[in-house]
Amino acid sequence: MFTIEKKEPIKNIKEKTPAIGKVPQILYVEDDPNSRTVVGLFLKDNYQLTIAENAVTALNLTNNKTFDLILMDINLGVGMNGLQLAQEIRKNSAYKYVPIAAVTANALVGDKRRYLSNGCTHYIAKPFNKATLIKLISAIVGK
């Protein structure tokens, strides 16, 4: 199941979930609708996915719920970028150790190091396929 958080009413899309064990709660912060759709389809069968379209929505969500992992787009368009948002989220004591994975098309030498030294714990470069994303998430949340 994944939920898209935006200015409009929340959409819940019910999908099958594993019957055994806790389903990892993932927040995906992404301004691009195509990326939100693709990642939602990739993760719908194994994770509880909440999607935030912007930094303001993501901050509201993290102030009211604890996620097991945050997938953070770096270029969020208007407002805070993903690094600024990651640093802001880290100010919340509930998120001091929650993994934040930078999800970005920025793949120049030094980009990964910059993200990992500014609030993110993991990195994945766009474009990625389903297997690569699932492998990263499995390594982080153990599912």
N, C-alpha and C positions, 0 to 999 in steps of 0.2 A: 504494500500500500504506500502511496506517496501523496503528500499534501502540498499544494502550491500556495504559498503565502504572498498576497499582494493586496493592493488597495481594494480590489473587488472581493466579494465573499469567497471564503475558502472552498476549494474543490477537493473532495475526498474521492480518490479512485481506489476501489477495493480490488485487491488482487490476492492470490493465494500466498500464504505465509507458512513458514515451517511450523509444525505442530509441537516440536520438542525444543525446549530451551528458550532463552530470552532473545527476542529479535532486536538486533542492534539498531539504535536510533541515530540516524544520520541527518545532519542539516547540510543542504547544498545551497550555497550562496552564488547566484549566477544571474546576470542581467539578460543574457541572450536566450530567447525563447526556444530556439532550435537545440541548443545545448541542454537546456532544462528537460526538454522532451526526450532526447536521446539518453541522458543519464537516468531519467525516470524509468525508461523502458529497460535499461541495463540492470537496474537494481530492484525493480518492483517485486521480484519473486523471493528475495532473500533478506531484505532490509525494510525497516520503517523509515521512509524518506520524507522529509519536510523540505520544501524548496522556498527560499526567500529570494525575491527579485532585486533587492537592494540592501544597503547597509542598515538603514533605519529599521526595516522589517527584521533583519537578522539580529540586531541588538535587542529588539523587543522580544523576540523568541528566546534568545539566550538568557534574558532576564527572568523568564517565566518557566523555563524547562531546561533540563540538563540532557545534552546529547552525548552519545558515545564517540562521535567523530564529526568534524566539520570539514566539508569539502569547500574550499574557498577560491572562487575565481579572483584573480588579481586585478584585472581591469573591469571595474563595475560601472563604468560610464560616469554618470552624474554623482556627485557627493564623494564620500570616502572611497578610497581604493581598498583592495583586499588586504594589503599589508597594514594599513591604518586601522581597518576593521579588526584584524587579528589582534593587534596591540590593544585595542579598546576592549575586546572580549576578554583578553588575558587579565584585565583589571578586576574582573568578576572572580572572586575566590573559587567559585564552583568550576571555573574553566582554567585554573592554573595548570592542570596536567592533562586536560582533554586534548587529544591529537587534532591538529589543524593541518590539512593537506592543501598546499598551494596547487591550484588547477589553473594552468596558464598556457598560452601560446608563446610566451616569452621563454625562449630556450637558448639564449646566448650564453657564452662563457661568463660565469659570475652570477647569472640570474638565480640559479638554484641556491647558491651560497647566500645571496642576499635575502632570499625568502626564508631560508632556514635560520638565519641569524636575526630575523625580525618578527618572531612570533609563530612561524609555521614549523611543524615538526616533520613534515613529509612533503614530497613534490611529485607531481605528475604533469608531463607536457602534453598539450593538445597538438594534434589530434591523437586520441588513444582509442583502442578498441575495448570491447566488453571484457575480454579475458584479462587485459592489462589492468583495468580498473578494479575488477573483482580480486585479482591477485594482490593489489595494493591494499584494498580494504580488508581482505582476509588476514594479511600480515599485521594490520593495525589492530583490528577488533577480535581477531581469532575465530572468525566464522568462515 
